[in-house]
């Protein structure tokens, strides 16, 4: 599917249903299904580090002190487009 068709599809989905939020960057549109994910085990083990996750958003491929380090290790392990995030050192309550 071309980027143009994907954007058109994403707008149609968003217009018809707010169940699928869209994250867009200059290259791709991603339709993300919002489901609660328990990252408590990831938090316990990787506090303060950057982690590269598989597309299930649970499986850690690699970790590092910087995003570049985590990405480099993930690519060495065969991941082509991992999800990168920084695990906070301290969990703070958030309402919003």
C-alpha positions, 0 to 999 in steps of 0.5 A: 500500500502506498503512503498516499493510500495508507494516509487516506485509509487512516483518515477514513478509519479515524473519521469513522471510528475513534478506536484506532488512533493514528501516529504519523511521521514524515515517512509512514502512518501507523495505526495503533490499537490501544491496549493496556500493556504491563511494563512492570517487569521491564521497569524493574529490570531496565530502570533508567535505560533505553530499550528496543522492543519487538512489535508486540511492545513487550519483548525486549530485544536490547537495552542501553544507556543511550537510544543509539546503543539500544538501537545498534544492539537491536540491529545486531540481533536482527531487528529492522525497526524496533520500538525505542523507549526510555524506561523512567528511573522513578514512576510518578503518578499521572492523570490526564 
